Amino acid sequence: MNFWETVDSEREYRNLSRKELAYRADFSLTSLSTGIKRGSVPAADVALRIAKVLGVSVEYLLTGLEPEASPRRTMPDSLQKYQKHRLLIDEFDSLPPNVQESIGNMIREVKQACTEPA
């Protein structure tokens, strides 16, 4: 992923619009859109402000990788999984707790049935 794809991925994960990101990072939505279209990396100060708003390092936005000591190193896999199932998760969260519990039990039963030898 390039800089802006990583930014968009993190932004979506945090449920921020591009407009909100631009506002919080104190730069224009037009500049953000231009950067995305061109695939260019913003100036260091802008990249740093974006990283701070998203709670990640500039290194992560540039490379998609966190430093070895960081627990976020595995975040991209988790993020991809979340994005794949985001709508399903939102639907599940809107259900009453007793229905969520029933669905959870059903999933566990199906999983167990799939892992048992025939």
C-alpha positions, 0 to 999 in steps of 0.5 A, spaced: 500 500 500 502 507 498 501 512 503 494 514 502 492 507 501 494 506 508 491 513 511 485 511 508 485 504 511 487 507 518 481 512 517 476 507 515 478 503 521 477 509 526 470 511 522 473 518 520 471 521 514 476 524 509 473 531 511 474 530 519 481 527 518 483 533 514 480 538 519 483 534 525 490 534 522 489 541 520 490 541 512 485 542 507 481 537 504 483 539 497 490 537 499 488 531 501 484 529 495 490 532 490 495 527 494 491 521 493 490 522 486 497 524 485 499 518 489 504 523 492 507 523 499 505 530 503 510 534 507 513 531 513 509 536 518 503 534 514 505 526 514 506 527 522 500 531 523 496 525 520 499 520 523 498 523 530 490 524 528 490 516 526 494 514 532 500 511 528 507 512 526 509 516 520 513 510 518 507 506 518 504 510 514 510 510 509 511 503 509 505 499 512 510 496 517 511 498 525 518 498 528 519 491 531 518 493 538 511 495 537 505 491 538 501 494 532 505 490 527 500 485 526 494 490 525 494 490 518 491 483 518 486 484 523 484 491 520 483 487 513 479 482 517 475 487 520 474 491 513 472 484 510 466 483 515 465 490 517 458 491 515 456 484 518 459 486 525 455 493 524 449 489 523 450 484 529 452 490 534 445 493 532 441 486 535 439 485 542 444 482 547 440 476 547 440 475 540 447 476 540 448 471 545 444 466 541 448 467 535 454 466 538 452 460 541 450 458 534 457 460 531 460 456 536 456 449 535 457 450 528 465 451 529 465 445 533 461 440 529 466 442 523 472 440 527 469 434 530 472 428 526 466 424 522 
